[in-house]
């Protein structure tokens, strides 16, 4: 009887909120989009599953037709047996098997919610026994036992069920499951301890987007209010934000990962941030725009962006790979574009100048939000002051002109 009541509650809550979920959760902000599959980098792109061979610069593309789901793929990970698993937005979880054809993928259906109710899955993690756990909207699940749990929160009855999303999760060395929970009003870090029957709220406040666990089982968490570092042993939480660390830009941090040397890497929509244990250092390039996922591996830091660009960061340099070139199997050569520059003047004005006439200038803050639009009036040089500018936090400028659009990256000296 309890199982029937629980299933009814899940069905009611999910159906009530399915039509009201913010669209970007279905199409944009998924932190778990990349994984190494042997010598290849697998990317869950906007167009489907892609493989990139760094040694050959070749890209292989596999769309969703290779398995029966037509829904959005939301996450990818590898289990301890090097089998790939994928989560979807409402069509269950799949795991990969290889047939005799080279680089040809088939996917076997694995898990739904109880009685076939579709699982919205943002993250998949494996415990020490290599058993899969999955998480999505409000609930997380022990797939082997087919047991679902509501994530710990302050929610009131069903009023906010549709708004609580478990965007990322991972097991520590003690087999405790840690979850990054995205909801402005509720828990942003929760823990399901080994042997527990439910999760507990660890930190409360603004929403979380991603987490990474270091070699000492301490947790790095990216949130809307900055970066949190939580030490479970002492229950100490340290917030790294622009207010107490001026070298950290004001931004929404959307994903994080840890490399083999223990450096922690974070991304915002517009930049890459590194923490080496003492200092924060930021990096960016022209194609670093609307970043969604970051992965460390084999001496590289990989970033996937919304416009289907894969960035490789190595030796303090970026290499840009256009994944839309999958139709030919090779990277596309970038065409030359008009050059523009932006300077921040002592009187608070910004000057944008370029090779050809400017039609329009759009200015974005570090979170990628448009804060000001200025008409260029056909001039090669535009002076900008006021108009809602973010002042010293200015970061990204897009210049529209007769040949298209150019991006100007800019970080003020205050950083």
Secondary structure, 3 states (H helix, E strand, C coil): CHHHHHHHHHHHHHHHHCCCCCCHHHHCCCCCCEEEECCEEEEEECCEEEEEECCCCEEEEECHHHCCCCCCEEEEEECCCCCEEEEEECCCEEEEEECCCCCCEEEEEEECCHHHCCCECCEEEECCCCCEEEECECEEEECCCCEEEECCCCCCCCCCHHHCEEEEEEECCCCCEEEEEECCCCEEEEEECCCCCCCEEEEECCCEEEEEECCCCCEEEEECCEEEEEECCCCEEEEECCCCCCCCCCCCCCEEEECCCCCEEEECCCCEEEECCCCEEEECCCCCCCEEEEEEECCEEEEEECCCEEEEEECCEEEEEEHHHHHCCECCCCCCCCCEEEEECCCCCEEEEEEEEEEEEEEECCCCCEEEEEEEEEEEEEEECCCCCCHHHCCEEEEEECCEEEEEECCCCCC
